[in-house]
Amino acid sequence: MTSRVEILNDGGYRSDGRRQHELRDFNIDLSVRGQADGCAMVSHGLTQVLVSVLGPREAKNRSQTIHNRAIINVELSIAPFSSSERRKRSRNDRRILEFAAAVKSTFEPVIQVHLYPRSHIDIFIQVLQQDGGLLSASINATTLALITAGISLFDYVSAVSAGVHSTHPLLDLTALEENDVPYLTTAVMPRTGKVTLVTLETRLHADRFEEIFRLACDAGKVIHKEMRQAVMARTGQLVRALDIGLHDQGALQRDTEDDQEMRID
Amino acid sequence: MVKITIRKRPHNDAVATQRKFFRKTARGKVVKVIRERYLRDDVACGIQSCSICSISSASPAPGDMHVEQPLLPANGALDHSLFPSGHFVLPDTNVILHQMDLLESSSFTPPIVLLQTMLEEVRHRSLPLYSRLKALMKVDEKRVWVFYNEFRSETAVIREDGESPNDRNDRSIRKGAAWYNRHIAQMCTASRTQKTTSLPIIVLLTDDAENRKRAELEGVRCLSVRQYVEGTKESNQLLDLLSYAAETSIEPTQVGTAGRGPLCPEYLPQSTLLAGIRAGDLHQGHFNANSFNYLEGSVAAPAFQKPVLLIGRESMNRAVQGDIVVIEVFDEKDWKAPADAVLEEESTLKDDDPVESEEEEEDEEVVAQEHERRTLARETAGIRSKLPYEKQPTGRVVGIIKRNWRAYVCHIDRSSLASGASTSQSLQSVFAQPVSRVLPRIRMRTRQAPALLGQKILIAIDRWDVTSRYPEGHFVRALGAAESKEAEQESLLLEYDVPYRPFGKAILDCLPKEGDAWVVPPKDGASPEWRDREDLRNLIICSIDPPGCQDIDDALHARRLPNGNIETGVHIADVSHFVLPENPMDNEAAARGTTVYLVDKRIDMLPSLLGTNLCSLRPFVERLAFSVIWELTPEAEIVNVRFTKSVIASKAAFTYEEAQLRKDDPHQQDELSQSVRLLNSLAIKLRAKRMAAGALNLASPEVKIYLDSSESSDPIDVEQKELRETNSLVEEFMLLANISVAKKIQETFPQTAVLRRHLPPPPANFEKLQDILKKRRGLVLDVSSSGALAASLDKCVDPNEPSFNTLVRIMATRCMLSAEYFCSGSVARDTFGHYGLASPIYTHFTSPIRRYADVLAHRQLAAAINYAPLHASLHSKSIVERILNGVNHRHRMAQMAGRASVQFYVGLALKARGMRDGHEVEVREEAFVIRTFRNGLGVFVSKLGLEGLVMFKRETSFDAENYTITIPHSDEDGRDVTIAVFDKVVVRITVEKDRNTQRGVVKMNLVSPVDSSAL
């Protein structure tokens, strides 16, 4: 019975042994899969999402192209075995469409669509396991998949969910916690601190909102660091693989050591 | 900024960091659940000066939850004889479940380590116990530390194949204990302050022998609770607190998951029930729960003189107050007397849990059942010895004809909440405690439990399964914060089923179009109002009512006739002129039945335009009336009586007090005053005649609430109602009018006349009161007739106690049946009588504004004098019967609602009195003992009209035969104090909020002869 689990016990531990501000185990796998141009498998705890990016490519029919920018198409499929109760959702399930629309609108201002006129970028999100934080995992995975596909972005997008139990904020909720506490999901662009997505489907007291929101944004930056490390590591690998003829190791060394990003002015 | 980190979970040993289990859903599906577990090394041991833990545990960040500082003394407790070098106590789950009283005792002081494993197990087994445990942790003197062993990497345990959950938990507890021992050793070597020989140790307390054996093997010091307590300093005291339940021990290792059997038998099929009733084997009746003892109820079956007693949950078989049930009566040798102790469900089953999980609860179930069985057995043991005449038939419910379930006003029981956080939206099972004492707790599932705490809410019962001890219900709506006047008022109206919606448009459309401006048209032959109406506008008519009365429905006049006789008239508002049969307004009035008077609100039966204006016989305006005019001799003998529709113009509206003053003032010689005097003199004679005929002078505890002002409606004080001569003046003439009208309509419509009767009470009802009076006061109550009763009640006086007589009258009134409306054609002619008034026939005619039966009587009387034809519906016996049944019900409910409203305000007034000038003042009042229980007293505070219960926690000796209770060694000199029924005592009255239900409860404590607060 779900009510039997204490969300936050007196010792300050959550039901899975984390403290309030601790995020779940965050794993990134950027290995290539099949035909996709970019691919990322991300897991937040027991939530696991695989995102494949195809494109930019020419659209199938011309009516769906825009002459000066790319079109983004997001499709989501949830594996019937992903949650503990087997359940098949149709592709036109309202929640699925809504979810896909949320992802799409998150990335629309981030992808430099003007660089790819008359083209089409497909983002396929496959949910393999669900245990809360589905939206944030999907967004993080999409960011990474876009990066591996080599699509120009203005910035990373990193998302975290945050909730509040009584007056105590919690980060990165499990499904168990999502059932119990009001929570929001934010997606931030860590370098500028811009927020591209905030969703709140439950009722949250207005006084609490700011605190939770800020916390979620901060947590986004922590996630960003992790994502960046993964991207750097993979890029390093690729560079090393290409490196056969390149003897100047210094460039790569520098790259991994002082992990500086380009400044945006 | 807080430090946000990502916890890493190694994937190679996924077994330790993941929990996998199967869960059965509500639909019966089995699903696999996987949960993560993040193991860590910074879980603190809680021992002060522990150098290892203070390094690893990070200091709490701002915005973080308050994390407790270590509070266990470094050396543990040194005062136990077995452990001179100091020790910490680590109890296992069963110790918590069974020995909570021991842990709560202030003499039990060793530092306690609680493991998360057992904390969760306790929570799972019994939420109330868990709440108690949490409260215990907050007490300063107790040094309790919770060690979250399941999250610490060294102590985390996973269930192995073939291991039962219980065994796993035991192993986990042992592992935790072993870790502590190692940890203490490390700590001491790290600080090097102590020699390794005198290390404090962890003592595992468990009553499970198997567990002990294993623990010893693993090198953990282990004791049974009894052994441990024997070595403590205050062992004598503490040994008493040990519960025996644990020692015969439910073996925690034993797995018994046979499904829970039904708690009560299934109902018989409907056809069997009906056949049984027809054959006379089974009996049908309304189920009445006992408000003092939740394990007892009764059903009044016509075949038996006394109500049939249903003892125990099984016999009551899920009947709820008001259900129409079918019962089977047991053999006469099993008949019993009702129990004489107060049993409250809340306190007996306080550790019961609202969630019924399939397996875990079985033990607890057994315990609760056992507990109930024991209490019942104790009760019945006392009963055996009782006198045979006290025995009542007993039986059990075998079926239900009709459930009379409705929405009940409840509070959420705080202790049944799983998660108290106000933001929690999880689905929880909680108990809702109905406001009414006769209803069982209702289990409901809600997502908003925390928000509903402290509110009055409406709960509807859905079903009651055989396997459940509680009915299941669901939330209907919230009424508002408990104790707020609006919520209380609404809850009162709902609780007593009073329709209180504003009148709809269809109803208001039935009012005269002129509205406020309606007047009696000028007298000429054409206007329909004046048809067959007598012009009584020149008579000196006045009304006498309570102060502030707006719906004046009666007025009086009296004048001397030239022949020496006196003409007296009672003029009743002609409501039937405005309320025509079978229109929406009439239907609504029939449905409402009566106006309901609450202390600060009136729920009208008719729209207020009629009630307080057009029908109200206000002074100086012409009003339509229905008049009863007698010619009486000066000795108040009726010479003749006539009934007529009339037009009157009242000359004055007195309050009782004004009329009294007017009458008593010899300087007032005007016609009005003389008329009042004349009426008064006649009333006195009428009353004397009535009394001579054997009318009862009954008493009910009536009090008056003084409100601060009409706006704020804060009560400031309570006082007994004062009765004046003029009260009885009005009463006498109204009785006379009612009786005259009753005779007339019964003559004209022998089949359908609307009458009112009061059946003589069966003598058995008085048995107990007679017995008490005889044994305690040597007084005899003769109940052979109402006259005899009246006479013997007059003799029940105590020269020192003027209010004693009133008390006996109140108690006698409670033995009687209540009066009821009936249709003259549906009962035998010889049962028409009104017992209390000693009148052979009676009806209600005089208050048509506020009682619907009077409206019917008006219509029938109008037809009887050929003023108007009788509407067809009033010719039909079945329709009249149906309407009157409804009116009877509403009438009863209205009375109870009114009383409850007074009670609520008495409570508020008491609170106000107790908090005078901002600080608390004790409210003490004299009270009479009216009932003795094995563990308490029922007392009655006549000054406040308040009945209360004084409970004794300490052992008392109770003499059921003599109605006394003896409290040993209780006064200053240590002598026994005996209290009997009718003794005068002093009680301290406080209004307390029930912790669980948020209900304001009047608490009474005995002050004299003994102070019961300590008992």
Interface residues (C-beta under 8 A of the other chain):
Chain A: M1 T2 S3 R4 E6 I7 L8 N9 D10 G11 G12 Y13 S15 D16 G17 R18 R19 Q20 H21 E22 L23 R24 D25 F26 G45 L46 S84 E85 D131 V164 H165 S166 H168 P169 L171 T174 L176 N179 D180 V181 P182 T202 H205 E211 L215 D218 A219 V222 I223 E226
Chain B: M1 V2 K3 I4 T5 I6 R7 K8 R9 R23 T25 K29 V31 K32 V33 I34 R35 E36 R37 Y38 L39 R40 V43 P60 A61 G63 D64 M65 H66 V67 E68 Q116 R123 H124 K134 M137 V146 Y148 E150 F151 V355 S357 A418 S419 A421 S422 T423 S424 Q425 S426 L427 Q428 S429
